[in-house]
Every structure is written in structure tokens, then in C-alpha cells.
């Protein structure tokens, strides 16, 4: 697929950052894992990847705004356009030598996400989408799964850690969905969870307490692949509240009813 100039810029930035992260990942696999040593190393890898992305995007589009995990928010001369960047989604996986993490870049125009890239550099899978042109993985068109029975479907979520207050609610939701589906997965990268829904690998996904940069690229991937995406709370806002539920159309209503309770 030949994308717009903006999409090609995003893909180039994601690839360059991904190459740097793969090199760092080989090193972190060899580290003696400690919270200080390995954690500091990963933090440097994360920051370096963000700088690479920022350099690529700012060089090509110097007037656009910026919102990223490490660098925070910056206003651009063009108030209608903003990059949303997570240079390393799945940091804990990266820290533990698990090859399931991604670079996530989205472009927002007048409050709407119009393009997104999620690059799984460890597996060389580039997921990308642009409004109105479909979702893709490398050179393959993506569609959400065609399953219509919940008992045959696999769902993904994030299990809160570190004593977060939303753990009880999530465990209750898992307890409701697990008996009526084929499995629940927790793989530690919201961007890849959404990309996998777009690719039909997962049938649905829900999570809360996320950031806009975790979600933005994945949201357009799912929508352009034919999936339904809503705030977890019906009157909420996905990027502002950091809460999301999505699935293919046949499953969405039943899935959402179970999760929302």
C-alpha cells in the first residue's frame, strides 16, 4: 500500500526507533535483571527511541504539536495537528527480555486520530492505518475476526499491577468473561493488543487507566479494520479517560454487556 506523506514519515520514524530498540533489547537480555541496573538501561533505551522519533517527525513536520510518554506535551505552530508517541509500549516485557513490545505513533487532526503506526520491531511486523484507507500489517490488508460466538473467542486486557486501585474491578470483569469465552490474554502492550484485534488475532479487548499515547494508533487500526471501538463507560472519551472496549461487530454487544456488567 502507498500511504500519504505523513504516514510514510511515521513509518520511517517507527522503523528507525525500532532498529535502535532491537539493538538495546539484545543488551537488556544479557543484563543481570535488577530494578536499578536494568530499569535504568531500559529508561535510556526508551528516551533514546523517543528522541529518534522526535527528530524524524519534527524535521519533516516542524509545525505539528507533540505529546509523548517521556517528553510530555508541546504546542506546535499548527494547533490542529499533533503527534502522539509511545516510543516503547511494553516496557516491562522489554525489561524482562520478552519480545513483545512496540513503537506507537499516531497523528491527530482537529481532535481526531487520522493515522497510526504500531511497529513490533522484534517480529518485524509494521501495523499501520490511515483514515478511510484501511488497516495493514506489512503488505497484508487487515480485517477484524469473523467469529460470532463468544465461547469461541479470545479477549485481551491489562491486569493492573503495583497495588493500583482498579485491580478489583478488572478481576471481576475477568471472572465474568472467562467462563463464556475461549480465553483471556494479558500480554503487556496495549498498542499490540489493539493491533492484534485489528489483525483478527484477538476477538476483543478492554482496559482502563491508559494514556492517549498508548491508545491512539491502535484505535484507528481497529476502526479501519472494521472493528467497533467505544469508551468503556458509555459517556466517556477514549483518549481523555484512557478507557476502551473494542471487538468485531457480531461480538461487540454481548462482549460489552458482560464487561460493563
N, C-alpha and C positions, 0 to 999 in steps of 0.2 A: 504494500500500500504506500502511496505517495501522500504524505501529510502536508499540512501548512508549514510555512516557515517557522512559526512559533513551536509547533510540535517537533519539528526536526531539531531545533535548538535544544528543546527539553531532552530529547533522546540522546543527543550528543553529550549534554551535561551529565545525564544519568550514567552513560557508559564510562565517561572519564572518571567520575567519582567511584563507580563500581569497580573499575580496574584497580584503583588505589586501595579500596577496601578489601578486595580479594588478596592483595599483597599483604596487607596488615593482618587479615584473617589467618593466613598461613603462619604468621608470627605468634598470634594470640593462642593458636592451637598448641604451640610449643611452650607457652609460659606456664610456670607453676601458678595455678589459679589461686589468687588471694584477692580479697576485696580491694586492697590498696594497689598492689602492683598491676594486676590485670585490669582492674577498673580504671586506673589512670591511663593505661595504654589504650583501652577502648575509647575513653574520652578524647584522647588525642586523635585517634583514627576518625571519630565522629566529627570533631571540629575541622579536621583537615578536609574531610569529604564535603562538608558544608562550604568551606572556602573555595574548593574547586567548582562546586555548583554555582556559587555566587559569582565567581569570576566569569564563568561561561555565560550566565544569564544576564549579568549586568553589562558585560561587554556588548552583547547583542542587543539588549533592550534596556538602555540606561535609565529610561524614564519610569519604568514599572516599579511598583511598590514591592515589599518583601515581608514575609512572615515565615520564620523558621524556628525549629526547636532550639538550636543553640544561640542563634544571633538575635532572636526576638523580632520585633516589628520595626519597619522603616517605611516612612511615607515616600512615595515617588512623585515626580512632577506630573505624571499621568494618574489622576486619582481614581480612574475607572478600572485600572488593571493592577493585579497583584500576584506575585508568585507565592505559593505555599509549599514549603520544603521540609521534608524529614530526611536528612542525609543517611540515617541508619535506623530503620524501623525494625525492631527485633534485637535491641542491644544486648539483652540478657542471653539470647541464643548465641550471638556473636562472642560474648564473653566466655561462654562455656564450650566454644568450639562446635556449636551446632550450625550446620549450613542452611539455615532458614532465616533469612533477613533480607532487607530490600532498601533500595533508594526510592523515595517517593517525591514526585514533583507535580504540582498542579498549577494551572493558570486560572485565575478568577477574573471575570469581566463584569463590572456593574453588579457585583454580589453573587454572580452565578459562575460555577465551575464550568469552563468551556473546553478544557483539555487536561489530560492526566497521563502520567507515566509512572509505572511501578517496575523497577528493574531488579530482578532476582539474579544478582551477579554470580553467585555461587553455582547456579544451574544454567546461567546464560539464557534466562527467559525474560524477554522485554515485553511487558504488558503495556498497551497504550490505547488511548481513545480520544476522540475529538467530537464535540457536539454535532450530531447529525450525520456522522460518517462511520459509526460502528466501533466495536472494540476488537483489538487484535492482540495476539501473542506471537512475536517474531513475524512470520509471514502467514499466519493462520488466523482466519476470522473466528471470533469467539461468540458463543451463544450460551446463555444460562442452561441449566439442565432441563430435560423434558420430563422429569419424574413428576407424578401427580399423587402418589401415595406417600404419606408421611412416614409410614413404617419402613419404607424402602429408602428413606432419605437420610443424608448425613448433614449435621449442622455444626457450625463453629461458633465459638465465643471466646472471651477472655476471662480467666478466673482471677479475681483480684488477689493481690499479694500484699505482704507487709502490713497487715492489720487494717487495710482500707475498709471504710465503713459500709461499702456496698457489697461486701462478701456475702452476708446472709441473703440478700435479695437474689444474687446470682446463683447461689446454691439452691435456693427454692425453685428458680427457673429451670436449672439443670434437672432437678428432681421431677419437674413436671414434664419436660420434653423427653428425657432419656427413655422412659417406658414406652413411648409411642413412636420412636424413630429407630433408624439403623445404627446410630452412634452420634456422639458429641465429641468434637475435637477442640483442643486448645494448643495451638502451635506457636503462639507468642509473637505474631506480627499482624497487626490489624490491616495493614496495606495488602499483605499477601492473602489474608482471609478474604478480603473483598475481591481481589484478583481471581482467587480460586472459585468464588461464586460466579463471577463473570465467565470463567472457563468451564463451568459445569462440574467442577471437581467437588465442590460443596454445593448443597442444595439451598442453604440459607445461612444467615449469620446474624448475630446480635451482640451488642456490647454497649457499655456506658463508661463515662468518665474518660473519654478520649479527647485528643486535641484536634483542631482543624487540620493541621498538617498530617495527622495520622490517617484522616478520612477522605480528604478532598479528592485525591487522584482515584482512589478506589470507588468512590461514589459514581463518578462518571463512567468508569469501566463497567460497573454493574448495569447502570441505566442504558448504556449504549449496547450492551449485550442482551438487552431485552428483559432485565430484571426489574422488580419493584423495590423501591427504597423509600423508607419513611423514618421519621423520628420515632424513637422508642415510645415516647409519650406523644400522643396524637397531636397535641397542640404545640409541640416543641419545634426546635430548629436544630438540624443535624450538626452543622458546623459550630454553631454558638454553644449548644448544650453538650456536644460530644457524645450523643446517644443515637444509636442507629439499629434498625432491623431491616433485613432485606431477604428476598427469596425470588424464585421464579413465580410467575403469575398463578399457576394452578395450586401451588402450595402456600402462597403468602397468607391468605386469610386464616387458614387453620393454624399455621405456624404462629402468626401474630397473636391469635386468640389464646394459645397455650402460654406463650411467653408473657403477654401482658396480664394474664390472669383474669 
